[in-house]
Amino acid sequence: MFDIISPYFDEVVTATLGGFIGWFFTRKRQNVDIKTTEIENDSKLVGLYKDALDDLPARYEERYKHLEEMSKNIEALFEKKEQVLLQEIAYQKKQVALYKKMYDDKVKEFNKYKREHP
């Protein structure tokens, strides 16, 4: 069995040794390439965060203006509602005065009727 493998032994050793030497000398370059790729990816990520943070004040200002506008609209709505309720109160007071006058008139009329018809 060794006789079958022995003519190819030199080639196997040469290929293995060549592969090892190639790996040994290129591993540093691969590590540098990996580090460079990691640094580029980190740089891109930092760029994305920077863009997001640079855009943040504009978005914040836009949201703040929107909330301020909504607050003013709500305030105006409550003021109008207050006016309507005050008008309703004034109307109800007039109605109470009217019904009280009508009641007093009816009581007077009834008392007059009682005096005239004993």
C-alpha positions as CSV (number, residue, x, y, z in Angstrom):
1,M,0.0,0.0,0.0
2,F,2.9,2.3,0.8
3,D,4.2,1.6,-2.7
4,I,1.1,3.2,-4.2
5,I,1.3,6.4,-2.1
6,S,5.1,6.8,-2.2
7,P,5.4,8.3,-5.7
8,Y,3.0,11.1,-4.7
9,F,4.4,11.7,-1.2
10,D,6.8,14.4,-2.4
11,E,4.0,16.2,-4.2
12,V,1.7,16.1,-1.2
13,V,4.5,17.4,1.1
14,T,5.4,20.1,-1.4
15,A,1.7,21.2,-1.7
16,T,1.2,21.1,2.1
17,L,4.4,23.1,2.7
18,G,3.5,25.6,-0.1
19,G,0.0,26.0,1.4
20,F,1.4,26.6,4.8
21,I,4.0,29.1,3.6
22,G,1.3,30.9,1.6
23,W,-1.0,31.0,4.6
24,F,1.8,32.1,6.9
25,F,2.7,35.1,4.8
26,T,-0.8,36.1,3.8
27,R,-2.4,35.8,7.2
28,K,-1.1,39.2,8.3
29,R,-2.5,40.8,5.1
30,Q,-5.9,39.1,5.7
31,N,-5.9,40.4,9.3
32,V,-5.1,43.9,8.0
33,D,-7.9,43.6,5.4
34,I,-10.3,42.4,8.1
35,K,-9.3,45.3,10.4
36,T,-9.7,47.8,7.5
37,T,-13.1,46.4,6.7
38,E,-14.2,46.7,10.3
39,I,-12.9,50.2,10.5
40,E,-14.7,51.2,7.3
41,N,-17.9,49.6,8.7
42,D,-17.5,51.4,12.0
43,S,-16.9,54.7,10.1
44,K,-20.0,54.2,8.0
45,L,-22.0,53.5,11.2
46,V,-20.6,56.6,12.9
47,G,-21.6,58.6,9.7
48,L,-25.1,57.2,10.0
49,Y,-25.4,58.3,13.6
50,K,-23.9,61.7,12.9
51,D,-26.4,62.2,10.1
52,A,-29.2,61.2,12.4
53,L,-28.0,63.5,15.1
54,D,-27.5,66.4,12.7
55,D,-31.1,66.0,11.5
56,L,-32.4,65.7,15.0
57,P,-32.7,69.5,15.8
58,A,-34.6,70.1,12.6
59,R,-37.0,67.3,13.4
60,Y,-37.3,68.4,17.0
61,E,-38.1,72.0,16.0
62,E,-40.7,70.7,13.5
63,R,-42.4,68.6,16.2
64,Y,-42.2,71.4,18.7
65,K,-43.9,73.8,16.3
66,H,-46.6,71.3,15.5
67,L,-47.3,70.7,19.2
68,E,-47.3,74.5,19.8
69,E,-49.8,75.0,17.0
70,M,-52.0,72.2,18.3
71,S,-51.8,73.8,21.8
72,K,-53.0,77.1,20.4
73,N,-55.8,75.4,18.5
74,I,-56.9,73.6,21.6
75,E,-56.7,76.9,23.6
76,A,-58.8,78.7,21.0
77,L,-61.3,75.8,21.1
78,F,-61.6,76.0,24.8
79,E,-62.1,79.8,24.7
80,K,-64.9,79.4,22.2
81,K,-66.5,76.7,24.3
82,E,-66.2,79.0,27.3
83,Q,-68.0,81.8,25.4
84,V,-70.7,79.4,24.3
85,L,-71.2,78.2,27.8
86,L,-71.3,81.7,29.2
87,Q,-73.9,82.6,26.6
88,E,-75.9,79.5,27.6
89,I,-75.8,80.6,31.2
90,A,-76.9,84.1,30.4
91,Y,-79.8,82.6,28.3
92,Q,-80.8,80.3,31.2
93,K,-80.7,83.2,33.6
94,K,-83.1,85.1,31.4
95,Q,-85.3,82.1,31.1
96,V,-85.4,81.7,34.9
97,A,-86.3,85.4,35.3
98,L,-89.0,85.0,32.7
99,Y,-90.5,81.9,34.3
100,K,-90.3,83.5,37.7
101,K,-92.1,86.6,36.5
102,M,-94.7,84.3,34.8
103,Y,-95.1,82.4,38.1
104,D,-95.4,85.6,40.1
105,D,-98.1,86.9,37.7
106,K,-100.0,83.6,38.0
107,V,-99.8,83.7,41.8
108,K,-101.1,87.3,41.7
109,E,-103.8,86.3,39.3
110,F,-104.8,83.4,41.5
111,N,-104.8,85.5,44.7
112,K,-106.9,88.1,42.9
113,Y,-109.3,85.3,41.8
114,K,-109.5,84.0,45.4
115,R,-110.3,87.4,46.7
116,E,-113.0,88.0,44.1
117,H,-114.6,84.6,44.5
118,P,-114.7,83.6,48.1
